[in-house]
Amino acid sequence: MTRTTSSTSPLLSPLTFRNGRTAANRIWVAPMTNKASHHDGTLSDDEFGFLVARAAGGFGVVETCASHVTKDGQAWTGELAMYDNLHVPGWRRLAEAHRTEGALLIGQAFHGGMRTLRGDGRPTPWSCSPSGDDAPPGEEIREGTQEDIERVIAAFAAGAARLESAGVDGVELHGAHGYLLSQFQSAVLNRRTDEWGGSLECRARLIRSCMQAVRAAVSDEFIIGVRLSPESSPGLPGIDLDETLQIARWMCDDGADFIHISLWNAEKMTTKRPQEHAARLFRDALPREVPLITAGNIWTEEDALAQLDHGADAVALGRAAITTPDWPLRVVEQGGDPKRPPIKGAELSALALGPVFIDYMRRWEGFVAD
Ligand SMILES: Cc1cc2nc3c(=O)[nH]c(=O)nc-3n(C[C@H](O)[C@H](O)[C@H](O)COP(=O)(O)O)c2cc1C
């Protein structure tokens, strides 16, 4: 595809959500765990600096890392949180800075389920189903009770209300990548036989209940979306494309203002139907007024435009937003190239990554040069 002239790129046109709120353009920073928050889940200066530099770089929407909605839902050290009023000032600081830069701020809300942190006196992680008798000591998973489930639904709602009270523009329920909400969706991980497992209706009940509870807890102006993994991946078995399409439709019935699908490699067609791209399938399945966002290995303007051609309304950039904080300005408006990894630690530091985040990026193969 030939590069469009800077001012006419469809990526730079405003994006309107179902609730009428508008983002300046169709280029998002994808949610990225950076491990740089304080131990109590409050925002650190490093995380603030990283996110606001991307807002200043022209991204229309900036998503935060996955942030836990209950204390026992934390999956990473140094993770942002939204379970207590203690966290509100940090969110308010972020929201005000994003408003100044003209970007919308969306907090990603999640619970780690079976992937929550262990040790240090923390309770045994819970999820849809317990670990088997063969679980190694220290790897046990407890089956969530009705009380656990009701508590987490209420916590998603309370977290979203807290974000709204801080002036954040919206929340994204993290229903992807094998955390609690997608654990319940999985036909392999979820072996329950009560109202929270079994049929698709029952496996989708948790994410639907969270969406409904969040919608009821905030005003119509607050943007609510959901991130879904359309199909199984190594850490997440039992996810069927057609079931995820149905869940996305239900999410819209339940009040979603946008649907975000995480593809890892957005160039690829679906596994279940190799002739078809997920963006086209989801776009055709959803009400027109609900924007569809795709993410996965998008580096160039051509990559992003290909997603719009497939049916996406906006794109979310992960690693390219790290390497090129002004991607919308540099790559789309000015026709420049994104910076590609490997990148030296000192250079990442100049791109507003703190030392903890740089160290974490060493785990992403080929990303950090030294
Ligand atoms: C450092 C890092 C942290 C991530 N953390 C999250 C996260 O907290 N929540 C989430 O939904 N996805 C997370 N992801 C996945 C990204 O949002 C994105 O979907 C993925 O990296 C593919 O996009 P990319 O190829 O543009 O990086 C993370 C990715 C990276 C690189």
The ligand as a Tripos MOL2 file, in Angstrom:
@<TRIPOS>MOLECULE
LIG
   31    33     1     0     0
SMALL
NO_CHARGES

@<TRIPOS>ATOM
      1 C1          6.1480   -4.9040   27.8380 C.3       1 LIG1
      2 C2          4.7610   -5.3630   27.4690 C.ar      1 LIG1
      3 C3          3.7780   -5.4250   28.4560 C.ar      1 LIG1
      4 C4          2.4730   -5.8100   28.1370 C.ar      1 LIG1
      5 N1          1.4900   -5.7690   29.0930 N.ar      1 LIG1
      6 C5          0.1900   -5.9390   28.7520 C.ar      1 LIG1
      7 C6         -0.8530   -5.6470   29.6720 C.ar      1 LIG1
      8 O1         -0.6430   -5.1990   30.8090 O.2       1 LIG1
      9 N2         -2.1290   -5.8660   29.2550 N.ar      1 LIG1
     10 C7         -2.4180   -6.3180   27.9970 C.ar      1 LIG1
     11 O2         -3.5950   -6.4860   27.6670 O.2       1 LIG1
     12 N3         -1.4430   -6.5650   27.1010 N.ar      1 LIG1
     13 C8         -0.1560   -6.3520   27.4280 C.ar      1 LIG1
     14 N4          0.8290   -6.5250   26.4960 N.ar      1 LIG1
     15 C9          0.4680   -6.8480   25.1210 C.3       1 LIG1
     16 C10         0.3700   -5.5710   24.2790 C.3       1 LIG1
     17 O3         -0.7040   -4.7600   24.7050 O.3       1 LIG1
     18 C11         0.2080   -5.8810   22.7700 C.3       1 LIG1
     19 O4         -1.0380   -6.4710   22.5510 O.3       1 LIG1
     20 C12         1.3050   -6.8070   22.2580 C.3       1 LIG1
     21 O5          2.5670   -6.3700   22.7050 O.3       1 LIG1
     22 C13         1.3430   -6.8560   20.7430 C.3       1 LIG1
     23 O6          1.5280   -5.5710   20.2260 O.3       1 LIG1
     24 P1          2.9740   -5.0690   19.6890 P.3       1 LIG1
     25 O7          3.4660   -6.0940   18.7330 O.co2     1 LIG1
     26 O8          2.6230   -3.7480   19.0470 O.co2     1 LIG1
     27 O9          3.8770   -4.9190   20.8600 O.co2     1 LIG1
     28 C14         2.1500   -6.1760   26.8060 C.ar      1 LIG1
     29 C15         3.1470   -6.1310   25.8420 C.ar      1 LIG1
     30 C16         4.4260   -5.7020   26.1370 C.ar      1 LIG1
     31 C17         5.4580   -5.5760   25.0380 C.3       1 LIG1
@<TRIPOS>BOND
     1     1     2 1
     2     2     3 ar
     3     2    30 ar
     4     3     4 ar
     5     4     5 ar
     6     4    28 ar
     7     5     6 ar
     8     6     7 ar
     9     6    13 1
    10     7     8 2
    11     7     9 ar
    12     9    10 ar
    13    10    11 2
    14    10    12 ar
    15    12    13 ar
    16    13    14 ar
    17    14    15 1
    18    14    28 ar
    19    15    16 1
    20    16    17 1
    21    16    18 1
    22    18    19 1
    23    18    20 1
    24    20    21 1
    25    20    22 1
    26    22    23 1
    27    23    24 1
    28    24    25 2
    29    24    26 1
    30    24    27 1
    31    28    29 ar
    32    29    30 ar
    33    30    31 1
@<TRIPOS>SUBSTRUCTURE
     1 LIG1         1 GROUP 0 **** ****
